[in-house]
């Protein structure tokens, strides 16, 4: 057994990982690869933050240095069976990185992914498992509603695909599809009038005006989520008017609003990464205040593509 206390660098490494300073931790290991043995010990820790961040860091190092990726699978498989959402979420992020290099590895964790997708009630986890199933799995294994599609369902699909409606309704339907595993729904309590009525342009303008004036924190978290849902369809020039006020809300005292704003920034990063990169110092300030999390790592991962 390794005794980290006898090795000062291991203490520094552990501190960096616990604080979420994963880039610094990675550089420390790369300056002395013998530290990998301590990272492997941290992966097995009972401390959720330490083990969760360590598996992500271990995956990044194995991929970057083209080490034997297959050695990661036992850790990935074990953590996918965890009862802690934070560990499962970080492990799913690791798995996504791993599968980009080794798509065939999906078969080793297939059972776990379908099980998580079936039972988890965490929205972010469900989004990731659904994405993995669509990319590497077989959606037929969890049901198919095409034969049972009703007229109302067809109206929902048309509404979802409408250019005017690619805001909140699209997000709700995408999420609903993943939560329901495409299984038939016995009862859908929603009126035809509500489905056929569209979100008026005037309503969207009013929503955007709220974002522009920076008054979103006066609203409920659900209304903030609605306001942000309209942003992803804006062009780059329009986005410039609102982006700074979105960034302000990642420092909100309300954790739900803070996370909603961060998720919105991630979505914008995928479309306009240069807008986010210009404000990377704000993200660094966020990390200093709240530490790094999976979503921040995803944002930095997207930004790394343009550097």
BAMI-105716 format. One record per residue (C-alpha): residue number from 1; y, z, x. Coordinates in steps of 0.25 Angstrom, whole numbers, plus 5000, padded with zeros to 4 digits. Layout:
REM residues N
+-----+------+------+------+
:   i :   py :   pz :   px :
+-----+------+------+------+
: NUM :    Y :    Z :    X :
...
+-----+------+------+------+
***
This chain:
REM residues 307
+-----+------+------+------+
:   i :   py :   pz :   px :
+-----+------+------+------+
:   1 : 5000 : 5000 : 5000 :
:   2 : 5014 : 4997 : 5005 :
:   3 : 5024 : 5008 : 5005 :
:   4 : 5038 : 5002 : 5003 :
:   5 : 5045 : 5015 : 5007 :
:   6 : 5041 : 5012 : 5022 :
:   7 : 5048 : 4999 : 5021 :
:   8 : 5063 : 4999 : 5019 :
:   9 : 5064 : 4984 : 5015 :
:  10 : 5055 : 4987 : 5004 :
:  11 : 5064 : 4997 : 4998 :
:  12 : 5076 : 4987 : 4999 :
:  13 : 5067 : 4977 : 4992 :
:  14 : 5063 : 4986 : 4981 :
:  15 : 5078 : 4990 : 4979 :
:  16 : 5082 : 4976 : 4978 :
:  17 : 5071 : 4972 : 4968 :
:  18 : 5074 : 4984 : 4959 :
:  19 : 5089 : 4980 : 4959 :
:  20 : 5085 : 4966 : 4955 :
:  21 : 5091 : 4960 : 4968 :
:  22 : 5080 : 4951 : 4969 :
:  23 : 5086 : 4940 : 4978 :
:  24 : 5089 : 4951 : 4988 :
:  25 : 5075 : 4956 : 4987 :
:  26 : 5070 : 4942 : 4989 :
:  27 : 5078 : 4940 : 5001 :
:  28 : 5073 : 4953 : 5007 :
:  29 : 5059 : 4949 : 5005 :
:  30 : 5061 : 4935 : 5011 :
:  31 : 5067 : 4942 : 5023 :
:  32 : 5054 : 4950 : 5025 :
:  33 : 5042 : 4944 : 5017 :
:  34 : 5034 : 4957 : 5020 :
:  35 : 5042 : 4963 : 5009 :
:  36 : 5034 : 4955 : 4999 :
:  37 : 5023 : 4966 : 4999 :
:  38 : 5033 : 4976 : 4994 :
:  39 : 5038 : 4966 : 4983 :
:  40 : 5023 : 4965 : 4979 :
:  41 : 5023 : 4981 : 4978 :
:  42 : 5035 : 4981 : 4969 :
:  43 : 5029 : 4971 : 4960 :
:  44 : 5019 : 4981 : 4957 :
:  45 : 5029 : 4992 : 4954 :
:  46 : 5030 : 5000 : 4942 :
:  47 : 5045 : 4998 : 4942 :
:  48 : 5048 : 4987 : 4932 :
:  49 : 5060 : 4982 : 4939 :
:  50 : 5054 : 4982 : 4952 :
:  51 : 5041 : 4975 : 4948 :
:  52 : 5048 : 4965 : 4939 :
:  53 : 5058 : 4961 : 4950 :
:  54 : 5048 : 4961 : 4961 :
:  55 : 5038 : 4951 : 4953 :
:  56 : 5050 : 4941 : 4951 :
:  57 : 5054 : 4943 : 4966 :
:  58 : 5040 : 4941 : 4971 :
:  59 : 5039 : 4928 : 4963 :
:  60 : 5052 : 4922 : 4968 :
:  61 : 5047 : 4925 : 4983 :
:  62 : 5033 : 4919 : 4981 :
:  63 : 5039 : 4907 : 4974 :
:  64 : 5050 : 4905 : 4985 :
:  65 : 5041 : 4907 : 4997 :
:  66 : 5029 : 4899 : 4990 :
:  67 : 5020 : 4910 : 4991 :
:  68 : 5007 : 4911 : 4984 :
:  69 : 5012 : 4911 : 4969 :
:  70 : 4998 : 4915 : 4964 :
:  71 : 5000 : 4929 : 4969 :
:  72 : 5011 : 4931 : 4959 :
:  73 : 5002 : 4929 : 4947 :
:  74 : 4995 : 4943 : 4947 :
:  75 : 5009 : 4949 : 4947 :
:  76 : 5014 : 4939 : 4936 :
:  77 : 5002 : 4942 : 4927 :
:  78 : 5003 : 4957 : 4928 :
:  79 : 5018 : 4957 : 4925 :
:  80 : 5017 : 4948 : 4913 :
:  81 : 5008 : 4959 : 4907 :
:  82 : 5019 : 4969 : 4909 :
:  83 : 5024 : 4977 : 4897 :
:  84 : 5038 : 4977 : 4904 :
:  85 : 5047 : 4965 : 4899 :
:  86 : 5055 : 4965 : 4912 :
:  87 : 5043 : 4963 : 4920 :
:  88 : 5037 : 4952 : 4911 :
:  89 : 5050 : 4945 : 4911 :
:  90 : 5052 : 4945 : 4926 :
:  91 : 5037 : 4941 : 4927 :
:  92 : 5039 : 4929 : 4918 :
:  93 : 5051 : 4925 : 4926 :
:  94 : 5042 : 4925 : 4938 :
:  95 : 5031 : 4917 : 4931 :
:  96 : 5041 : 4906 : 4927 :
:  97 : 5045 : 4905 : 4942 :
:  98 : 5030 : 4905 : 4946 :
:  99 : 5026 : 4894 : 4936 :
: 100 : 5037 : 4885 : 4940 :
: 101 : 5029 : 4884 : 4953 :
: 102 : 5015 : 4886 : 4948 :
: 103 : 5014 : 4882 : 4933 :
: 104 : 4998 : 4884 : 4934 :
: 105 : 5000 : 4899 : 4935 :
: 106 : 5004 : 4900 : 4920 :
: 107 : 4989 : 4901 : 4917 :
: 108 : 4988 : 4914 : 4925 :
: 109 : 4998 : 4921 : 4916 :
: 110 : 4996 : 4912 : 4903 :
: 111 : 4990 : 4924 : 4895 :
: 112 : 5001 : 4933 : 4899 :
: 113 : 5012 : 4924 : 4895 :
: 114 : 5006 : 4921 : 4881 :
: 115 : 5004 : 4936 : 4879 :
: 116 : 5019 : 4939 : 4883 :
: 117 : 5024 : 4928 : 4874 :
: 118 : 5016 : 4933 : 4863 :
: 119 : 5019 : 4948 : 4864 :
: 120 : 5033 : 4949 : 4871 :
: 121 : 5045 : 4952 : 4862 :
: 122 : 5055 : 4950 : 4874 :
: 123 : 5063 : 4938 : 4872 :
: 124 : 5065 : 4934 : 4886 :
: 125 : 5050 : 4936 : 4889 :
: 126 : 5046 : 4927 : 4877 :
: 127 : 5056 : 4916 : 4882 :
: 128 : 5049 : 4916 : 4896 :
: 129 : 5035 : 4916 : 4891 :
: 130 : 5038 : 4905 : 4881 :
: 131 : 5044 : 4897 : 4892 :
: 132 : 5032 : 4899 : 4900 :
: 133 : 5022 : 4895 : 4889 :
: 134 : 5030 : 4883 : 4886 :
: 135 : 5030 : 4879 : 4900 :
: 136 : 5016 : 4882 : 4905 :
: 137 : 5008 : 4887 : 4893 :
: 138 : 5003 : 4882 : 4880 :
: 139 : 5011 : 4885 : 4868 :
: 140 : 5000 : 4882 : 4859 :
: 141 : 4993 : 4894 : 4863 :
: 142 : 5003 : 4902 : 4856 :
: 143 : 5004 : 4894 : 4843 :
: 144 : 5011 : 4882 : 4838 :
: 145 : 5019 : 4881 : 4825 :
: 146 : 5021 : 4866 : 4824 :
: 147 : 5011 : 4864 : 4813 :
: 148 : 5017 : 4875 : 4805 :
: 149 : 5032 : 4870 : 4806 :
: 150 : 5040 : 4872 : 4794 :
: 151 : 5052 : 4864 : 4789 :
: 152 : 5060 : 4877 : 4793 :
: 153 : 5054 : 4877 : 4807 :
: 154 : 5058 : 4862 : 4808 :
: 155 : 5073 : 4865 : 4804 :
: 156 : 5073 : 4876 : 4815 :
: 157 : 5068 : 4867 : 4825 :
: 158 : 5079 : 4857 : 4821 :
: 159 : 5089 : 4868 : 4821 :
: 160 : 5085 : 4872 : 4835 :
: 161 : 5086 : 4858 : 4841 :
: 162 : 5100 : 4855 : 4834 :
: 163 : 5111 : 4854 : 4845 :
: 164 : 5120 : 4863 : 4837 :
: 165 : 5109 : 4874 : 4836 :
: 166 : 5105 : 4875 : 4850 :
: 167 : 5110 : 4889 : 4851 :
: 168 : 5105 : 4902 : 4845 :
: 169 : 5095 : 4895 : 4835 :
: 170 : 5088 : 4888 : 4847 :
: 171 : 5087 : 4901 : 4855 :
: 172 : 5081 : 4908 : 4843 :
: 173 : 5071 : 4897 : 4840 :
: 174 : 5067 : 4896 : 4854 :
: 175 : 5065 : 4911 : 4855 :
: 176 : 5058 : 4912 : 4841 :
: 177 : 5048 : 4901 : 4846 :
: 178 : 5044 : 4909 : 4858 :
: 179 : 5043 : 4922 : 4850 :
: 180 : 5035 : 4916 : 4840 :
: 181 : 5026 : 4909 : 4850 :
: 182 : 5027 : 4896 : 4840 :
: 183 : 5018 : 4904 : 4830 :
: 184 : 5020 : 4901 : 4815 :
: 185 : 5029 : 4910 : 4808 :
: 186 : 5025 : 4915 : 4795 :
: 187 : 5039 : 4919 : 4790 :
: 188 : 5052 : 4914 : 4795 :
: 189 : 5064 : 4922 : 4788 :
: 190 : 5075 : 4912 : 4789 :
: 191 : 5082 : 4904 : 4778 :
: 192 : 5083 : 4889 : 4779 :
: 193 : 5098 : 4890 : 4777 :
: 194 : 5099 : 4898 : 4790 :
: 195 : 5091 : 4888 : 4797 :
: 196 : 5099 : 4876 : 4792 :
: 197 : 5112 : 4882 : 4795 :
: 198 : 5117 : 4879 : 4809 :
: 199 : 5126 : 4887 : 4818 :
: 200 : 5140 : 4882 : 4816 :
: 201 : 5148 : 4876 : 4827 :
: 202 : 5159 : 4886 : 4823 :
: 203 : 5150 : 4897 : 4825 :
: 204 : 5146 : 4893 : 4839 :
: 205 : 5161 : 4891 : 4842 :
: 206 : 5164 : 4905 : 4838 :
: 207 : 5152 : 4910 : 4846 :
: 208 : 5157 : 4903 : 4859 :
: 209 : 5171 : 4909 : 4856 :
: 210 : 5165 : 4923 : 4857 :
: 211 : 5159 : 4920 : 4870 :
: 212 : 5171 : 4913 : 4876 :
: 213 : 5180 : 4926 : 4872 :
: 214 : 5169 : 4935 : 4878 :
: 215 : 5168 : 4943 : 4865 :
: 216 : 5153 : 4943 : 4865 :
: 217 : 5150 : 4957 : 4868 :
: 218 : 5157 : 4961 : 4855 :
: 219 : 5145 : 4954 : 4848 :
: 220 : 5131 : 4959 : 4846 :
: 221 : 5120 : 4955 : 4857 :
: 222 : 5114 : 4945 : 4846 :
: 223 : 5127 : 4939 : 4844 :
: 224 : 5130 : 4937 : 4859 :
: 225 : 5116 : 4931 : 4860 :
: 226 : 5120 : 4921 : 4849 :
: 227 : 5134 : 4918 : 4856 :
: 228 : 5127 : 4915 : 4869 :
: 229 : 5116 : 4906 : 4862 :
: 230 : 5127 : 4895 : 4860 :
: 231 : 5131 : 4894 : 4875 :
: 232 : 5119 : 4887 : 4880 :
: 233 : 5122 : 4874 : 4873 :
: 234 : 5137 : 4873 : 4878 :
: 235 : 5140 : 4863 : 4889 :
: 236 : 5145 : 4868 : 4903 :
: 237 : 5160 : 4867 : 4900 :
: 238 : 5158 : 4875 : 4887 :
: 239 : 5150 : 4885 : 4894 :
: 240 : 5161 : 4888 : 4904 :
: 241 : 5169 : 4894 : 4893 :
: 242 : 5159 : 4905 : 4890 :
: 243 : 5150 : 4908 : 4902 :
: 244 : 5159 : 4919 : 4908 :
: 245 : 5159 : 4927 : 4895 :
: 246 : 5143 : 4926 : 4895 :
: 247 : 5143 : 4931 : 4910 :
: 248 : 5152 : 4943 : 4905 :
: 249 : 5141 : 4948 : 4896 :
: 250 : 5131 : 4949 : 4906 :
: 251 : 5138 : 4962 : 4910 :
: 252 : 5138 : 4967 : 4895 :
: 253 : 5135 : 4982 : 4892 :
: 254 : 5125 : 4976 : 4882 :
: 255 : 5112 : 4973 : 4889 :
: 256 : 5108 : 4963 : 4878 :
: 257 : 5121 : 4955 : 4879 :
: 258 : 5120 : 4956 : 4894 :
: 259 : 5106 : 4950 : 4894 :
: 260 : 5110 : 4939 : 4883 :
: 261 : 5122 : 4935 : 4892 :
: 262 : 5113 : 4934 : 4904 :
: 263 : 5102 : 4926 : 4897 :
: 264 : 5113 : 4916 : 4892 :
: 265 : 5118 : 4915 : 4907 :
: 266 : 5103 : 4911 : 4910 :
: 267 : 5103 : 4900 : 4899 :
: 268 : 5117 : 4895 : 4904 :
: 269 : 5111 : 4895 : 4919 :
: 270 : 5100 : 4885 : 4915 :
: 271 : 5111 : 4875 : 4909 :
: 272 : 5123 : 4878 : 4918 :
: 273 : 5119 : 4885 : 4930 :
: 274 : 5132 : 4882 : 4938 :
: 275 : 5140 : 4890 : 4927 :
: 276 : 5131 : 4902 : 4930 :
: 277 : 5131 : 4900 : 4945 :
: 278 : 5146 : 4901 : 4945 :
: 279 : 5145 : 4915 : 4939 :
: 280 : 5134 : 4919 : 4948 :
: 281 : 5142 : 4931 : 4953 :
: 282 : 5142 : 4937 : 4939 :
: 283 : 5127 : 4936 : 4939 :
: 284 : 5127 : 4944 : 4952 :
: 285 : 5136 : 4954 : 4946 :
: 286 : 5126 : 4956 : 4935 :
: 287 : 5115 : 4958 : 4944 :
: 288 : 5122 : 4968 : 4952 :
: 289 : 5125 : 4976 : 4939 :
: 290 : 5112 : 4974 : 4931 :
: 291 : 5102 : 4969 : 4942 :
: 292 : 5094 : 4956 : 4941 :
: 293 : 5085 : 4953 : 4930 :
: 294 : 5076 : 4941 : 4926 :
: 295 : 5087 : 4933 : 4919 :
: 296 : 5096 : 4934 : 4931 :
: 297 : 5085 : 4929 : 4940 :
: 298 : 5083 : 4917 : 4930 :
: 299 : 5098 : 4914 : 4931 :
: 300 : 5098 : 4915 : 4946 :
: 301 : 5086 : 4906 : 4946 :
: 302 : 5093 : 4896 : 4938 :
: 303 : 5105 : 4897 : 4947 :
: 304 : 5097 : 4895 : 4959 :
: 305 : 5094 : 4881 : 4955 :
: 306 : 5108 : 4876 : 4957 :
: 307 : 5111 : 4883 : 4970 :
+-----+------+------+------+
***
